[in-house]
Amino acid sequence: MKFLDGSWKKDTCAWEELLKEENLGKTVSIEGAVHSIRDMGEIVFLILRKKEGIFQAVCEQNGDAPSLEGFREGMFLRATGVLTKEDRAPHGRELRLTGTDVLSKPDKPLPLAIDKWKLDTSLEAKLNMRPIALRNIRERARFKIQEGLVRAFRDYLYQEGFTEIHTPKIGARGAEGGANMFKLSYFHKPAVLAQSPQFYKQMMVGVFDRVFETGPVFRAEKHNTKRHLNEYTSLDFEMGYIDSFEEIMDMETGFLKYALKLLKNDYGKELSILKIDLPDAEKIPAVRFDEAKELAAQKYQRRIRNPYDLEPEEESLIGRYFKEEYDADFVFVTHYPSKKRPFYAMDDPKDPRFTLSFDLLFHGLEVTTGGQRIHDYRMLMEKIHARGMETEGMEQYLDAFRYGMPPHGGLGIGLERLTMQLLGEDNVREACLFPRDMNRLEP
């Protein structure tokens, strides 16, 4: 009988071992995919791709060299050879091949030239062949950056005393109501896909004080724009015992500062590959909704058409205004009209036409929505009735308030939008592994 203790050792070298000085001159083995092959006649360069990057192997075409006949891009193999120093090679190392073991062969040539620095094809073609397109070094670097953002979100909130939760994505009703819900039959009962974890994270504030979640949310919006997805990843948190909704904004500012520092320290290679200049989040200006609209209208001679919401062009102009006037990459727009915020948003006691809520704009695009919530049961019921809403399906949510809740607030960050703006892309699908929009359900 065999017992496993959670430890094992492979005969192949880890990436960090390939870079150690003491391993130069030794025979080592590495595993990877054939990223490209350059046949120079007497010498063949075999570029291997691993999760950390590319590594160069060299095969001298003489009697002792292993045969590379039939080798092509897309093969996965184990390569053995002598590790040598070569300043012209990536990472200053190369492997002088003495043997290869083929792990798998592609049935046909790759449909995309993934070894090129930039994929010379349309976004639709990349999305249609996403598992292959992502093998390109630049394409996959985008999602290492995205990994860093999620990692920073988790690390920072754990550090700030938050508890991570995982909430259902199938429910009896949506948190925000309206028509933008995907409806389905759940064992012959009506159900919807979650628009957000809003109800659950609020209820859990009464349990854990501070909670967060990263997970998918669904919006049945018939948008066909470069900024909308019908399924996206939301970075959510909710925190109790707040004195002001500005505490939520401060917490997000702290997260952004932490995230940018983490990206600089741990993702420098990807930042360099994508030529990303990190934004500045040290101090983020905050401006009231109505004031922001006026500032943009006056400076850029644009008539205010919708007094209750920000149009995409207005978001862009507000971002431009604060970049030009204050060199700010981010700006909080606060006190959104109550008419355009969900029923649980806390109205401003000084002027109930507005709420104690905010959006965060990053380079002129909304990436976050948040604010203070109503925590008093009677006040919550009054607002529900004032809006002519039904409470069916919200009984358990309302019970949490019936039996007492602390003052609280929170936010939701659109991960793909945040990534898109950080990368400087103009289409959110570039920042989503497998986008779901009005026309795409595959791959």
Stockholm file with secondary structure:
# STOCKHOLM 1.0

chainA/1-443         MKFLDGSWKKDTCAWEELLKEENLGKTVSIEGAVHSIRDMGEIVFLILRKKEGIFQAVCEQNGDAPSLEGFREGMFLRATGVLTKEDRAPHGRELRLTGTDVLSKPDKPLPLAIDKWKLDTSLEAKLNMRPIALRNIRERARFKIQEGLVRAFRDYLYQEGFTEIHTPKIGARGAEGGANMFKLSYFHKPAVLAQSPQFYKQMMVGVFDRVFETGPVFRAEKHNTKRHLNEYTSLDFEMGYIDSFEEIMDMETGFLKYALKLLKNDYGKELSILKIDLPDAEKIPAVRFDEAKELAAQKYQRRIRNPYDLEPEEESLIGRYFKEEYDADFVFVTHYPSKKRPFYAMDDPKDPRFTLSFDLLFHGLEVTTGGQRIHDYRMLMEKIHARGMETEGMEQYLDAFRYGMPPHGGLGIGLERLTMQLLGEDNVREACLFPRDMNRLEP
#=GR chainA/1-443 SS CCCCCSCCCCSSCCHHHHTCGGGTTSEEEEEEEEEEEEECSSEEEEEEEETTEEEEEEEECSTTSCCCTTCCTTCEEEEEEEEEECTTSGGGEEEEEEEEEEEECCSSCCSSCTTSSSCCSCHHHHHHTHHHHTTSHHHHHHHHHHHHHHHHHHHHHHHTTCEECCCCSEESSCSSCSSCCCEEEETTEEEEECSCSHHHHHHHHHHHSEEEEEEEEECCCCCCSSSCCSEEEEEEEEEESCSCTHHHHHHHHHHHHHHHHHHHHHCHHHHHHHTCCCCCCSSCCEEEHHHHHHHHHHHHTCCCCCTTSCCHHHHHHHHHHHHHHHCCSEEEEECCBGGGSCTTBCEETTEEEEESEEEEEETTEEEEEEEEBCCCHHHHHHHHHHTTCCCTTCHHHHHHHHTCCCCEEEEEEEHHHHHHHHHTCSCGGGGCSSCCBTTBCCC
#=GC SS_cons         CCCCCSCCCCSSCCHHHHTCGGGTTSEEEEEEEEEEEEECSSEEEEEEEETTEEEEEEEECSTTSCCCTTCCTTCEEEEEEEEEECTTSGGGEEEEEEEEEEEECCSSCCSSCTTSSSCCSCHHHHHHTHHHHTTSHHHHHHHHHHHHHHHHHHHHHHHTTCEECCCCSEESSCSSCSSCCCEEEETTEEEEECSCSHHHHHHHHHHHSEEEEEEEEECCCCCCSSSCCSEEEEEEEEEESCSCTHHHHHHHHHHHHHHHHHHHHHCHHHHHHHTCCCCCCSSCCEEEHHHHHHHHHHHHTCCCCCTTSCCHHHHHHHHHHHHHHHCCSEEEEECCBGGGSCTTBCEETTEEEEESEEEEEETTEEEEEEEEBCCCHHHHHHHHHHTTCCCTTCHHHHHHHHTCCCCEEEEEEEHHHHHHHHHTCSCGGGGCSSCCBTTBCCC
//
